[in-house]
Amino acid sequence: MIARPESAAGGSSLDRAGEPEVLGEPRSIAAWLHGLSRRMNVPASERRAVCDELDAHLRQRVQELMLCGQSEAKATAGAIEELGDADELARRYTQAYSYPRRRRIMQIGMFGIAGAAVVTAIVTFNGPGSVIPTSAFQPPREEPPAALRDIKITADLSLRWDDFFQAIGQGASLPVFVHWPQLRGLSGGDVPTFSPDNGIGVDLQGFSLDAAITMLNDHANLTSDMGLAYRVQDGRIIFSSQAFFDRQETVLVTYDLTAAIGARQGDIDGGATTQEVIDSIKQLVTALVHPDLWAENGGDLARMQTYGTKLFVSAPSRLQPKVQWVLAEMATAGPKDHALPGAGANIGDTQTRVFPLKHVAAGEALGVIRSLHSLQPVDFTRAASDAGTNSIIVQGSADLLARVGAAIDAIDRPATPDRKPVSMLDPRFQIRAAGDGGLVIRASDGTELRCEELNIDPEAGMQAVPVGAKGERVPVLGDLPILNNLFTTPARTVPLRELPRQ
Amino acid sequence: MLTGSESAELVVLSLLSEGASYGYQLTKDAAARSEGHLRLTPGVLYPLLRQLENEGLITSSWDAVRAEDADDAGEGRKRKWYRLSPKGKRRLGQRVEAYESLRRVIDAFVGVRPREEGTR
């Protein structure tokens, strides 16, 4: 049952045995919060924290509305209504609570490395029409320790974590040590997923230990980089977080970039500075090799610095072979090999294509096409920009690549002086260039506003200057700005609601 | 580049970069900065704060509501304060950079007319 604002204000729909009653408090707030609490699929302590915070919010809002002259009942109903549907809010909270610890790549999408179980395949190109993958990184296949190799795990989802670990130890005839503090930290909540008395939450039927851990991490919304891991050390099985082992196994390695820099600079038309090439190399590595771990992407397990042509990489040892491989590939592959229009390589159903750009910086253009709603099916973690050749490299199906290509064609155009500045667009409006060089904003009801200028200012929000308005600005906006429709076809429907008339 | 949720994240992190704050104040600050155009609804804001905390971008602590802020029924209530973490500062820098990149790209192909030629 959802406590709607109307009924909540009356305070009767949720009145029943067991309902919390708080003396002196507006009953509807407690009832609504109780209803919300029951809908959230999070630990009890988290539910209490959410309700405490929303309670403080609601009371302050009610007080404010009453100061504006509303009755307490109306103010209460209004404050609750502002929170929206209880089911939706509960869903958002549940989702936020279990938000994957994986961090998204921020600026530069590269070929995705979804986890240790995924083989990273990166190709270089020989030329259009006859593309041959020349190299692919294959992570060394690590056999599990002999004691664990033949273990098959079958467990009920209610099996306690402590019993789970101990059973593995018994199966392998090895003592087990569990780093509970590290494991508790993985879930971040007050009642962690990894706690001795919690159930493992997944039914396992005949899984190897590695497969079981992959399943368990996935269930907890943890990537292999951030989740549960194990090692066999000194005759014991040690379970801890992957981050714990990564810190133990961090090594400092230097790489000589001379060859990679020479290969890039020599083939770039107009040349590129050494620093530009080094920056490009660093971007490539931090986007390709376990992106979440790099300090450049918000991580704290891997970092790099350059001194001259030396690259110093401090990272878990498991990353170093991948770094080395990427750098070796860069040293042997000239950029023109990558920049052939329409060049592509097929690996299974997936193709890789390079789109060279002429007018717009590749990194910025990639960011724009990632923002286009019409391209949302594209997995943009499998896309990269190469500053050296000013190209965008995308991996995906032929259909997706065609759509990306069309978007790039639309984006990669020279600036024309008669067009108007646009800083940010709102998805609820269709915006197109007018014949005379102005802009036309079209609302869903067909209303059109011709503008001299459309701008968003951090202080003033999005505003338009209508034609003939003598500089007077009108607000055009509502929610959060997002670019999504500037480059799409006119046939595309853009939802919106309001538009100020002239 | 910025999606809708990333924009909300940018707004929240920006506000918290100016000092500790709590949910209700964040909604007010966002509205005030945008002259009412930008509305961080509580239904969006609070789950977002939880997510950012989960990611380690912000930290939180509970504090008793001060008497001058509380109504008669407010005594004994507490308020959850949020602060930007070092990791959150880095993320904010990345978000700002993404925003600037987007703006530069749009200006590049739509074209930029000097401000003084505009009608403002």
Contacts between the chains, C-beta under 8 A, distances in Angstrom:
chain1	res1	chain2	res2	distance
A	24	B	73	5.3
A	25	B	73	5.9
A	49	B	80	7.5
A	50	B	46	7.4
A	50	B	50	7.6
A	52	B	62	7.8
A	52	B	78	6.4
A	52	B	80	7.3
A	53	B	23	6.4
A	53	B	46	6.6
A	53	B	79	7.9
A	53	B	80	4.7
A	54	B	42	7.5
A	54	B	46	6.6
A	55	B	77	7.2
A	56	B	22	7.6
A	56	B	23	7.9
A	56	B	24	7.2
A	56	B	65	6.8
A	56	B	77	5.9
A	56	B	78	7.0
A	56	B	79	5.1
A	56	B	80	7.3
A	57	B	23	5.5
A	57	B	24	5.0
A	57	B	42	5.9
A	57	B	46	7.5
A	59	B	71	6.8
A	59	B	73	7.0
A	59	B	74	6.3
A	59	B	77	7.1
A	60	B	24	5.0
A	60	B	69	7.9
A	61	B	24	6.9
A	63	B	71	5.1
A	82	B	41	6.6
A	82	B	42	6.0
A	82	B	43	7.6
A	83	B	41	8.0
A	83	B	42	5.2
A	83	B	43	5.2
A	84	B	41	6.8
A	84	B	42	7.9
A	84	B	43	3.6
A	85	B	43	7.9
A	88	B	43	6.9
A	89	B	43	5.1
A	89	B	46	7.9
A	89	B	47	7.3
A	92	B	43	7.0
A	92	B	44	7.6
A	92	B	47	3.8
A	93	B	46	7.4
A	93	B	47	5.1
A	93	B	50	6.4
A	95	B	47	7.0
A	95	B	51	7.9
A	96	B	47	4.1
A	96	B	48	7.0
A	96	B	50	4.1
A	96	B	51	4.0
A	96	B	54	6.7
A	97	B	50	6.2
A	97	B	54	6.9
A	99	B	50	7.9
A	99	B	51	4.5
A	99	B	54	4.9
A	99	B	55	6.7
A	101	B	54	7.7
A	101	B	55	7.5
A	103	B	55	7.1
A	106	B	91	7.7
A	106	B	94	4.4
A	106	B	95	7.8
A	106	B	98	6.8
A	107	B	94	6.3
A	107	B	97	6.6
A	107	B	98	6.0
A	107	B	101	7.5
A	188	B	53	7.9
A	188	B	54	5.2
A	188	B	56	7.9
A	295	B	90	7.9
A	298	B	87	6.0
A	298	B	90	5.5
A	298	B	91	5.5
A	298	B	94	7.1
A	300	B	87	7.7
A	359	B	108	7.3
A	359	B	109	6.9
A	360	B	105	6.1
A	360	B	108	5.7
A	360	B	109	6.1
A	361	B	104	7.9
A	361	B	105	7.3
A	361	B	108	7.8
A	363	B	101	7.0
A	364	B	101	4.7
A	364	B	102	7.3
A	364	B	104	6.1
A	364	B	105	4.1
A	364	B	108	7.6
A	365	B	105	6.4
A	367	B	1	3.3
A	367	B	98	6.4
A	367	B	101	5.4
A	367	B	102	6.1
A	367	B	105	7.0
A	368	B	1	6.1
A	368	B	102	6.5
A	368	B	105	5.2
A	368	B	106	7.7
A	370	B	1	5.6
A	371	B	1	4.6
A	371	B	2	6.9
A	371	B	3	6.5
A	371	B	102	7.2
A	411	B	105	7.5
A	411	B	109	6.4
A	412	B	109	7.9
A	413	B	109	5.0
A	414	B	109	7.4
A	415	B	107	7.6
A	415	B	108	5.2
A	415	B	109	5.7
A	415	B	110	7.4
A	415	B	111	4.7
A	415	B	112	7.2
A	416	B	111	4.9
A	417	B	111	5.7
A	417	B	113	7.2
A	418	B	111	6.7
A	419	B	110	4.8
A	419	B	111	3.3
A	419	B	113	7.7
A	420	B	110	6.7
A	420	B	111	7.0
A	420	B	113	6.2
A	421	B	107	6.0
A	421	B	110	6.8
A	421	B	111	7.3
A	421	B	112	5.0
A	421	B	113	5.9
A	421	B	118	7.9
A	422	B	106	5.3
A	422	B	107	7.6
A	422	B	110	5.0
A	423	B	103	5.3
A	423	B	106	6.6
A	423	B	107	7.6
A	424	B	102	7.2
A	424	B	103	7.0
A	424	B	106	7.4
A	425	B	106	7.9
A	427	B	4	7.8
A	452	B	118	6.8
A	452	B	119	4.8
A	453	B	113	7.8
A	453	B	118	5.2
A	453	B	119	6.5
A	453	B	120	7.1
A	458	B	33	7.3
A	459	B	33	6.7
A	459	B	35	8.0
A	460	B	34	7.4
A	460	B	35	6.1
A	460	B	37	7.9
A	461	B	34	4.1
A	461	B	35	6.1
A	461	B	37	3.5
A	461	B	38	5.9
A	462	B	37	6.7
A	465	B	118	7.0
A	465	B	119	5.0
A	465	B	120	6.2
A	469	B	119	7.1
A	470	B	119	6.7
A	471	B	118	7.7
A	471	B	119	4.2
A	471	B	120	4.9
A	473	B	120	6.6
A	475	B	35	7.6
A	475	B	37	5.6
A	477	B	37	5.0
A	477	B	38	7.8
A	478	B	37	6.9
A	478	B	39	7.2
A	479	B	4	7.6
A	479	B	38	7.5
A	479	B	39	6.7
A	480	B	4	5.0
A	480	B	7	4.2
A	480	B	8	5.7
A	480	B	11	7.5
A	480	B	38	7.0
A	481	B	7	6.3
A	482	B	2	6.7
A	482	B	3	6.2
A	482	B	4	4.8
A	482	B	7	6.4
A	483	B	1	7.5
A	483	B	2	8.0
A	483	B	102	6.4
A	483	B	106	7.1
A	486	B	106	7.5
A	486	B	110	7.7
